[in-house]
Amino acid sequence: MDIVFLVARILFALIFLLSAVGHLTQSDAMAQYAAYKGAPGGKAGVILSGVAMGIGALMVLLGVFGDLGSLLVAATLIPISLFMHAHWKESDAQAKQTEQVSFNKNIGLIGGALALFLLFASTGADMGLTITGPLFAIG
C-alpha cells in the first residue's frame, strides 16, 4: 500500500509542480491574464501562488508535513478558482463552459487535497514512504 500512496502523491503533486514552474517562468504573461480576469495581486500574486503551489506540492510529494502541504495546495486553489474560473461572469457560452470545466476540476482537486490532508493527519507516521510525520494529528 505504501507504493500506491506514493504513486498517488506523485500524480497529485505533478500538476501543481508543473503549474508552479509556469507561474514562475511566465509570470509577466500570467499577470496580464490575471488582470484581464480581474484577479488581485498582479505579478506578485502570480509569483506567490506559484511558490505556494510548488512548496505545497513538494511537501505532499516528499512526505514532509504532507498534511500542511495538502492544506497549502487547497488554500491556493480556492482564490484561483473564484477569480480565474468565474464561469458565472461569462456571457459567451463557449467561454462559460470552458471556465466551468476548469472551476469544477479545481473543486475536485481541492477535495483531493483535503482527502490527502485527512489521510496524512489521521494515519500519521504509519503512512510509509514519507520523510516526516504529519504536523497536525487527528483522531
Buried (B, 14 or more C-beta within 10 A) or exposed (E): EEEEBBEBBEEBBEBBBEBBEBBBEEBEEBBEEBBEEEBEBEBEBBBEBBBBBBBBBBBBBBBBBBBBBBBBBBEBBEBBBEBBBBBEEBEEEEEBEBBBEBBEBBBEBBEBBBEBBBBBBBBBEEBEEBEBBBBBEEE
